[in-house]
Amino acid sequence: MFYGEFAHTLDEKNRLIIPMRLRGKIKETFVERFIITKGLDNCLFLFAVDEWRLFENKTKALPLTGKDARAYTRHLFSGASECTIDKQGRISIPLYLKNYAQIRKDVIVIGVMNRIEIWSREKWISYSKNTERSVNEIAEQLEI
């Protein structure tokens, strides 16, 4: 399980160092390959390949005849790219994904249970401010 919030920067080759605490969780599970893709809310999703396969199976159950289902799967799967963490703990972010997430240099990396999200710093600050106002109402609706 991934959790936490970390501020990092991309280097000149669009590589991101995965935060040490998250890398520790990755090493515990012997994960070597990941799928990085367009996420929701203009962030990037990073899944371990095994988690991605579970996600794939769930999306296969969506009706092909459903317009929203097609749009959703196109969004996530058209942007997907396999990546690995190098010996320095970095992943390369493809330019098209960097552009999608509007990432310049400063990023926020968050752990969200079974995935890691990568946000532009500006987008994360804006999202957090807007969501914090309504998180209590959301929790009530979800009955958490």
C-alpha positions as CSV (number, residue, x, y, z in Angstrom):
1,M,0.0,0.0,0.0
2,F,1.3,3.4,-1.0
3,Y,0.6,6.5,1.1
4,G,2.1,9.9,1.7
5,E,2.8,13.2,-0.1
6,F,6.2,14.2,-1.4
7,A,7.6,17.2,-3.2
8,H,10.1,16.4,-6.0
9,T,11.4,17.8,-9.3
10,L,12.0,16.4,-12.7
11,D,15.5,16.5,-14.1
12,E,16.4,17.8,-17.6
13,K,15.7,14.4,-19.1
14,N,12.2,14.2,-17.6
15,R,13.2,11.7,-15.0
16,L,11.6,11.7,-11.6
17,I,13.1,10.2,-8.4
18,I,10.5,8.0,-6.7
19,P,10.4,9.1,-3.0
20,M,12.5,6.8,-0.8
21,R,9.5,5.8,1.4
22,L,7.5,4.7,-1.7
23,R,10.6,2.9,-3.1
24,G,10.8,1.0,0.1
25,K,7.3,-0.4,-0.4
26,I,8.2,-1.3,-4.0
27,K,11.3,-3.2,-2.9
28,E,9.3,-5.1,-0.3
29,T,7.0,-6.5,-3.0
30,F,9.8,-7.1,-5.6
31,V,8.1,-5.0,-8.2
32,E,10.2,-4.1,-11.2
33,R,7.8,-3.0,-13.9
34,F,5.2,-0.3,-13.9
35,I,2.6,1.2,-16.1
36,I,2.4,5.0,-16.2
37,T,-0.6,6.6,-17.8
38,K,-3.0,9.6,-17.9
39,G,-4.9,9.6,-14.7
40,L,-7.9,11.6,-13.7
41,D,-7.9,15.3,-12.7
42,N,-4.9,15.9,-14.9
43,C,-2.5,13.8,-12.9
44,L,-0.5,10.7,-13.9
45,F,-1.2,7.2,-12.5
46,L,1.7,4.8,-11.8
47,F,0.6,1.2,-11.3
48,A,2.8,-1.8,-10.6
49,V,2.2,-4.2,-13.5
50,D,0.3,-6.7,-11.3
51,E,-2.1,-3.9,-10.1
52,W,-2.5,-2.7,-13.7
53,R,-3.5,-6.2,-14.8
54,L,-6.3,-6.2,-12.1
55,F,-7.4,-2.8,-13.3
56,E,-7.4,-4.1,-16.9
57,N,-9.7,-7.0,-15.9
58,K,-12.1,-4.6,-14.3
59,T,-12.3,-2.4,-17.3
60,K,-12.8,-5.4,-19.6
61,A,-16.1,-5.9,-17.8
62,L,-17.3,-2.4,-18.9
63,P,-19.8,-2.5,-21.8
64,L,-18.2,-1.7,-25.2
65,T,-21.5,-0.3,-26.3
66,G,-21.4,2.4,-23.5
67,K,-20.1,5.7,-24.7
68,D,-18.8,6.7,-21.3
69,A,-17.0,3.3,-20.9
70,R,-15.3,3.7,-24.3
71,A,-14.2,7.3,-23.4
72,Y,-12.8,6.2,-20.0
73,T,-10.9,3.2,-21.3
74,R,-9.5,5.2,-24.3
75,H,-8.3,7.9,-21.9
76,L,-6.4,5.5,-19.6
77,F,-5.2,2.9,-22.1
78,S,-4.1,5.2,-25.0
79,G,-1.7,7.0,-22.6
80,A,-0.2,3.9,-21.0
81,S,3.5,3.2,-21.2
82,E,5.6,0.6,-19.4
83,C,8.5,1.8,-17.3
84,T,11.0,0.6,-14.8
85,I,12.8,2.2,-11.9
86,D,16.5,2.7,-12.6
87,K,19.3,2.1,-10.1
88,Q,19.0,5.7,-8.9
89,G,15.3,5.2,-8.1
90,R,14.1,7.2,-11.1
91,I,11.4,6.7,-13.8
92,S,11.3,8.5,-17.1
93,I,8.1,10.4,-17.8
94,P,7.2,10.4,-21.6
95,L,6.8,13.9,-23.0
96,Y,3.2,13.4,-23.9
97,L,2.3,12.4,-20.3
98,K,4.3,15.4,-18.9
99,N,2.3,17.7,-21.2
100,Y,-1.0,16.0,-20.3
101,A,-0.3,16.6,-16.6
102,Q,1.0,20.1,-17.3
103,I,4.2,19.3,-15.4
104,R,7.1,21.7,-15.8
105,K,9.7,20.9,-13.2
106,D,8.1,20.8,-9.7
107,V,5.9,17.8,-8.9
108,I,4.0,16.3,-6.0
109,V,4.1,12.5,-5.7
110,I,1.4,10.9,-3.6
111,G,0.7,7.4,-2.6
112,V,-3.0,6.4,-3.1
113,M,-3.4,2.8,-1.9
114,N,-2.6,0.6,-4.9
115,R,-1.1,3.4,-7.1
116,I,1.2,6.4,-7.1
117,E,-0.1,9.7,-8.5
118,I,2.2,12.3,-10.0
119,W,0.9,15.9,-10.1
120,S,2.2,19.2,-11.3
121,R,2.8,21.2,-8.1
122,E,0.4,23.9,-9.2
123,K,-2.4,21.5,-10.1
124,W,-2.0,19.6,-6.8
125,I,-2.2,22.8,-4.7
126,S,-5.3,24.0,-6.6
127,Y,-6.9,20.5,-6.3
128,S,-6.2,20.2,-2.6
129,K,-7.6,23.6,-1.8
130,N,-10.8,23.0,-3.7
131,T,-11.3,19.4,-2.3
132,E,-10.5,20.3,1.3
133,R,-13.6,22.5,1.5
134,S,-15.9,19.6,0.6
135,V,-14.1,16.5,2.0
136,N,-16.4,16.3,5.0
137,E,-19.4,16.3,2.8
138,I,-17.8,13.7,0.5
139,A,-17.1,11.4,3.5
140,E,-20.7,11.7,4.7
141,Q,-22.0,10.6,1.2
142,L,-19.6,7.7,1.1
143,E,-20.5,6.7,4.6
144,I,-16.9,6.3,5.8
